[in-house]
């Protein structure tokens, strides 16, 4: 892991003031929230935007002629434009709202897969994928007689590029992998793999659930065909996700679900479909959450991705060094390039016991297989404890976590 | 067996009430209980004796001796093992039908739902069910 530290400008006290949820006692102890890779907390401005919308502007969007509908529609589409800027896509129409990363991937697997995958074609994913980037591909491969192949990883938890080269061929139609691993923290070389995949004519889908709040994401620069992510992992509301897709590909894809919004004209003889993005947004969308999501993007942009990445990297290094110094702790995932996620096992302490004990001490981590069972199998472990950091976490919180961990380990001796 | 299912549960409720809701003390106590659980033979920790929970493994074995069911159990996590020991303490050595009919009210009273978790986190709920299934299965072998 790179130990180079970069300068940052972070006023941690000011940031924490935006997250009143952090200022509470859990089981009689000050809360230390280190489960950010599962979902991170929402700044007050996001909560306020939700409340404001329901108190002042609530109406169904599009096609409404009255003032509230107009206000809601404008605010809704403003978020789409904000996301376009945030990930630097060519146009706002390439931004599709979904329920989350899982639905975004399912949309592509189902719609693109049904149209473009044929028997004998190959889909390439990696060992470190979340179940949501495994199962949708298994399902469509089974349906179409296509073959799912796996890009292997090394002991550090990095995709082995040499092996990817061998796996890629003209049969490969889709390469789907994460930008950053939710379990290991590994940041994958998206540009490099995308280039390799495109060279054999394959499309690329990147699961950005774990990268979007930590790293700079420029879909044009990465040149990926699809990029999926969730609002709730980037200080935004739950139940909302985004699928970015290149216009020419999205236009060739059939609708994913039928209903209102996604149509142009409906008759019993036949239906013509709406243009992108609406073709893929059947039914009333998650209006309030979409509107509030813009505030989360503003929060990130105000702090600046560079600042966030530099600060979180420092937290990662700090915590990694402290954990590595504990004899019983083994860090799982030691890639050179990581986001602020540390998975670990403790000799003699089951991760379930560890999670319960840490909670009793006010510290929230995640334990288990993290929806990456094939990855657990690769490392021959049942699960890990995982601490993951957001921009509001502090060095003092890491100290409290490490102190608690040592105390717990001593109870099992 | 001198105490009834209800009496043992009341005893457990009393023991836990002394911990005053302190989470760390409660976990510590549960782990101590687990350490007192009679050892389960490795040979009994078979695949078919596994009661699968989400995050931990629980093994449960049952034999019928003099028309009473004797339970042996173990877990790969210390907290679950402690929870499991409570169930063994309450239900082992009882007639199959008594196990089937038992109302395990102590779980709610002690607040162990916190440990069972909403997501089947340690298999305690599954284990309670499995003990009753054993009760049901053995009840057909016992003359009423």
Interface residues (C-beta under 8 A of the other chain):
Chain A: X27 X28 X349 X350 X351 X352 X353 X355 X356 X357 X359 X360 X361 X367 X368 X383 X411 X412
Chain B: X22 X23 X24 X26 X27 X28 X31 X54 X55 X56 X76 X77 X78 X79 X80 X115 X121 X122
